[in-house]
Amino acid sequence: MTQINDIRNAYFIKGFNISQIARLFNVDRKTARKYIYQDNWNRFMKEKTHRETFPKLAPYKADIDQWLEEDKRARRKQRHTAKRVYNRLRDKYKEQFDCSYRTVAGYVAMKKKQVFQDNTCRLPLEHIPGEAQVDFGKADFYENGMKFEGAYLNVSFPYSNGGYTQLFKGENQECLLEGLKTIFKYIGGVAQKLWFDNTSTIVTAIPSDGQRGLTDAFVRFKQHYGFEPVFCNPDAGHEKGNVEVKVGYHRCNLLVPVPQFERLEDYNREFLRKCTQDM
């Protein structure tokens, strides 16, 4: 299908003629013409012949089906397991019952999906490569003997479960942008999408249409680095749960005991190396 798509693009979009397409894709002119003028792209599947599942259980399926139907009125933890079904069949039919436990378990698993249909809607949790989540955490530290109640920027990558962090004396826009810039430079790339809270350092308003009003400095920053910012719903930090966990992980594993150093810049450079070692 990829080659067919390229052939049609060459004809309809790039304006190549059939002879040029035949030479370019090393196909016969008749083949090229066939795909260019084809208008039916349905895929015809062979009709599957019905084959009875678990035929050896045929004499006992009525019993199993009845027991599972009756389980609808029972507590979840008092319903039949495959082992219990197997034992009941052996007790009822004695030596006549000649099916293995594996056969019974396979049929019970299939039948339970039919009997106990779960209509709850769910979305699969899928982490796409090249996306990152951003959040701040709180942490104390000592610089040159002076205590600061600081904040540390966390950038986590859910696909690899990697994460990088930088320590600051505050949690303002300058700290956010400086931290992102430093991490981008260290890892040698920029995430395609960055997930944020609706922090006032970058979001100025949340109109009714769901868009975000952004500060001028943040807009210039994202244009320069070319990433797409994505914002969680208000009061829904769980939508970027990977970095929420990473905030606690970095605190417990990289910020205990309370850091003490001479210069914050030197510590942050070492901080990035520790994050790489941790990965």
N, C-alpha and C positions, 0 to 999 in steps of 0.2 A: 504493500500500500504506500510505503514511503516513495518508492520509485514512480509509482503511478501518479502520486501527488506532484512530484517534481516534473513529470512529463506534462501534466495539465497546466501547471504554473508556467512552464516554458512556452506553451502555446498561447494560453489565454492572457497571461500577464506580461511576459517578456516579448511576445510577438514572434517567436521562432516558427519557421515552417516545419512541415513533417519531415522533410529530408534532413534538415539540420538537427532535429530532435533525434532521429534514428541514429545519426552519427554520434551525437553527444552522449546518448545513453546506451549505445551499442545494442540497439534492438532493431528488429525488422520494421519496415515502414508500415506493414499491415498491423503489427502489434501497436505501434505508436498511434495509428489512426483509430484502432479499436478503443484504446483508452481515452483518446480525446473526445470521441463522439459517444462514449458510453454514458447512458443517463439513468441506469438502474444500478444502485450500489447496495441493494439489500443482500444480506448474506444468508444463503439457504442452508439450513441445517437438516441433516438426516433425522427422520423421526425415530426416536428411541423406542425400542420394543420393551414392553413391560415385563419385568422379571420379578418373581416373588422374592422378597427378602426373607432371610432366615427360614427356608422351607422346612428344616428339620423341626422347628418349633411349631409348625402348623397345628398339631393337635392340642397345643397348650396356650395358644395366643388368646383364646377367649377368656381363659382364667386370668392371664396377665392383664389384659385390657380391663376386665371387670375390677380387679384389685386397684389398678391405677385410677380408674374413674371414681371409685369409692374414696380414694385418697384426697379428692377435691374437698371433701367435708372434714378432713382431719387436719390437725396442726402440721405445720411444715416439718417439724422435727419428728413427727410420728407417721410419716409416710414411708412407703416401701422403698427400701434400697434394692439394688440388683441382687445383693447377697441374700436378703430376706425373701425375695421372689424365688430365687433358686432353691433355697431351703424348703419353702412351702410346696413347691412343685415336687421335690424329692419326697417329702412327707406324704403328699397326696397320692402320687402315682407309683411310689416304691420302685421296684426293679424295672417297671415299664418305662420309667423316665430315663432316657439315654442321651440327653443333651449336656454339653459342657457348660461350665459357669461363664466362660467367655462368650458363648453364643447368647445365653440369657442376658448378660450384661449389655451386649450390643443392641439387642432388641429393646430392652428396657430404656436405654438412653435415647434411642430413636423415638419410642412411644411417648416418653415423658415430654419431649419437645412439642408433640402434638396435643397432649392432654393439658399440660400446664403452659399454655401460650402466654408469653410475656409481651404485652402490648406497650410497655414503657418505651418511650422514645429516648434514644441515646445517641451521642455523637462520639466517634472514636477520637481518642487523644493521640494526635499525630504531631510530632515535632519535625519540622522541615529543616534540612541543612541550610545554614546561612542566615538563620534568624536568631536574635538575641533578646534578652529581657534585662531591664535596667531598674535598679532601686537603690536607695540609701539605707544604711543601718547606723546605729549609734554606738560609739565606742570611745572610751577615755584613753588618753596616752600622755606621756611626759616627753616634752621636747626641751632639752638643755635644762632639765630639772624643774620645769614649769608644767603644771597639769593643765590639760585642755579637755573639755567635753566636746569631742569631735564627732565626725561622721565619716563613713567610708562608702564610696561608690562601688556597687557591685554590678558587673556585666556578666550574665550567664548565658551559655549556649546550650539549650535543652537537648539538641540532637546528640551532642557528644558529652553532655553533662559537665563540660568544662566551665571555668569561671575565673574572672580577673577582678581585682579590686584595687582601689587607691584611697588613701587616708587623707582627710582634710580637716581644717579647723572649723569649717562651716558646711552648710548644705544649700548654698545659693546657686544661681545660674552659672556663675564663673567656675565654681567647683565642678558642677556637672559637665560643662563643656570641656574644661581642662582635663578632667578624668577620662572622658570619652576619647579625646584627642590622643592622650598619652597611651591608652590601651590600644587604639587603632594602630598607632605607630609601632607599638611593641609586637603585636601579632601580625603586622604586615598586611592588613586588610580591613575592610569595613563590612559589617553585616548588612544584608539586603534589607531586612526589616528590624526595627528596634521597638520593643514594647515598653510603654511608660505608664505610670500613674498620671492622674490629672493634676500634677503638681503645679503650684502657682509660679514656679520658676520658668516654666515654658508655656503653660496654658493660661490664656487670659480670659476665656469665656467658653461656655458649652451651650451653643444655641439649640433650639428645639429640633433642628434637623440632624442632630448627632455629630455634626462637624466640630472642629476645635478652632478657636481663635488662638493663634500662637504669637509669642513675642518675636519682635523683629530679629533679635540676635539669634534665636533658635532657628528661625526660617533661613537666615543666611548660613548658619552652621550646617543644616541638613542639605542645603543646596550645594554647598562646597564639597561635602563628603558623599552626597548622592544616595543616601539611605531613605527608606520610607518609614516615617514614624507611625506607630499604631498605638491607640490609647484604650485602656480598659474602660469599662463602664464605671460610672461614679460608685465609690464604695464597693468595688469588686476586685480587690487585689488578688483574689484567688485565680483570676484569669491569667495571671502570670506567676503561677505557683512555683515554677522552677527557681526563679530568682528569690522568691520569698523564703524558700528553704535554704538557698545558697547564702543568704544574709546571715542566718543562724550558723550555718556550717563554717563560714569564714571566721565568724566571731569566735567560735569554740576552738577551731583548729589553727588559726593564724594570729589571733589577737589575745590569746591567753598564754602566759601572764600578760598583764597590762604592758604594752610596749613602752620602752624607754630608749631614747636616742638623742643624738646631738642635733641633727638636721633632718627635717621632714622630707626634703627632696631625696636625700640619700636613702632614707628608709623606704620610700615609695618605689625606688628602683629595685631594691632588694625584695620588696613585696611582690613585684611582678615575677621575679625569678622563683619565689616560693610557690606562687600559683602554678607556674609551669611544672615544678617538681611535684606538686600535689596531683596534677593531672596524670 
